[in-house]
Amino acid sequence: FKDTAPLIESVIDGYNVCIFAYGQTGSGKTFTMEGPKENPGVYTRALHLLFSKIEANRETEDTSVELSILEVYNEQICDLLVPASEARSKQFNIRTGGDTGNYVEGLSSRPVRSMQDIDKWCGVAHQHRTSGKTNMNEHSSRSHMVLYFIVRTTNIATGNQCYGKLSLIDLAGSERLKKSQAT
């Protein structure tokens, strides 16, 4: 994780950062990104660092963080922060522009101020995520999951603002469908 720490810090300065896990089903992508409480993964470590840096700069910067979570399953984007019936009935489009570059039009977001807020919304997202059994793994996600954190930082003295985006991505297994027998 120490190699990614400077990247996480740069999000507060207005940079866009993307960290993703890629590999075959059962290779440990989700474990690496999420990890258990006793051995936190990239998500938890990155967000602890992000919030500690925000706290350290509190006297000179006003920073807000918004979270969006989506999955891509069978080439369809699904908003994981809203009820599944609502999310699956909506058509999402990827757009370019705005303060943070590429974005998903109509994707919901939630303000987050702590790890407890993030844990709550990630719990909601996991309930809505598509999963199923494959020949490779009993509980395979079968979808790509993306956590977007939009970080807006305002310099208190000058009023200058910058926007950064942290994208944490857990990709579905990379093996061929023939091997996994996924549906």
N, C-alpha and C positions, 0 to 999 in steps of 0.2 A: 504493500500500500504506500510505502514512503515515496515511491517514484511518482505517484499520482497526486500527492499533497500539493505541490506547486500549481498544478492544473486546477484543483478545487479552489484554491485561494484566488486564482485569476478570474473566476466567475464574478466575484465581488467587484472587480475592476472593469467589468463590462465585456469579458470574453465569453465565447460560446465553447463549451467543453462537452465532449461525448465520450463515454466509457461504456464498452459493451463486452459481453462474454459470448464467445463463439465456440462451438464444438458439438460433438456427437451427443445424442441423448444418453444420459447417465454419466457424462464425463465430469459433472460437478459445476456446471455453469451457474445454476440457481444457488447452490451452496456458496460459491465464490462471491456472488453478488449480494446475497442476503445473509447467509451464515446464521448459526444459532446464537443465542444471547451470550453464551460463554466463549464464542469465537466469532465475533461480528465480521460480516462480509464488507465488501466495498461500499454498498449503499450506506450502511450504518456509520462506518468510519468516515466516509466522505461528508455525510451530513453533520456528524458531530464536529468535524473540522470547520465546515461552513458556518455553523451556528456559533462556534467559539470565536471565529474571526469577526463575525458580525458583532458579537458582544464586545470584543476587544476594541473595535472601532466606533463604538456607540456614541462617544463624546464628539466625534468629528463627522460621522456619517449616519444618515437615517436610511435604513435598509428594510425592504419588505421582500417576502418570498411567497410565491404562489406555486402550487403543485397541480399538475395535470397527470393523469395516468391513462394510457391507452394500451390496447392490444391490437395486433394485426394477426388475423386468423383467416385462412383461405382468401388472402388478398383483400380482406375487408377490415376497415378500421372500426374499433368499438371503444367507446368511452367507458372506462371502468369505474368512474366515480358516480355514475347514475344507474338507476335500476336497469337490469338487462333488457327488459321489454322496451324501455325508452331508447336505450343505446342502439339496439339492433334495428330499430325502425328508422334510424337517422342515417343519412348519407353524408359522410365526411370527405372533405377535399383538402389536399395539401396545397398551401399557398406560399408565395415568397414575398418578403417585404415586411414592413412594420418595424417595430423597435428591436425585435429579436431574430430577424431573418425568417427562415422557414417555419411555418406553423400549420396546425390543423384547424381549419375554419370550423367554428361551432363547438370545439372541444371545451368541456367545462374545466374550471380551475377552482382551487380552494386556497385561501390564505393559510399559511402555516407559520407558526412562531416557535415551535419546539419539536423535539423528536416524538413527543406524545401525540402531537397533531398528525405527524407523518405516519406513525404507527397506526393510528385510527383509520386514516384514509387508505393506507396499504391493506389493512384488514378488509375494508369494503371492496377494494379492487380484487383481492384474492378470491373473495366470494363470487365475483362476477367473471373471473377469468375462465377461459375454456381449457379443459384438461381431459385426458382420457388415457386409457391403457394402450400401450404398444408392445411389440415384441422386444423392445429395447428397455422399457421402463414401465413399471406398474402405474405410476402417477405422473405421466409426462404432460407438460403444459400444452404442447402442440401449437403454441402461439408465441409470437414475439411480444414482450411486454416492455413498454417505455415509460419511464418516470421523467417528466419534464419539470424542472424547477426554474422559474423565471425570477431572477434576482434584480430588483430595482434599487440602486444606490444613489442617494442624493447627498452631495457634500453640503453640510450645514452652513459653512461659511460663505460659499460661493453660489449655492443653489444649483450647481451643475449636476446633471443626472446621467447615469449610464445604466444600461441593461445588459445582463449576462444570462446565459442559459446553460444549465447543467442537465445533460441527458444521460440517464443511466438505463442501459438496455440489456435485457436478458433475452437472448435470441432462442428460438425453438431449435431443436436438434438439427444438425446439419447433414445427417445421413440420408441416403436415398429412401424414398417411400417403400420401395420393394423390400429393403432390409428391415425397416421398422414395422411395416404393415399398418401404418397409421391411417386413419380415416378422417 
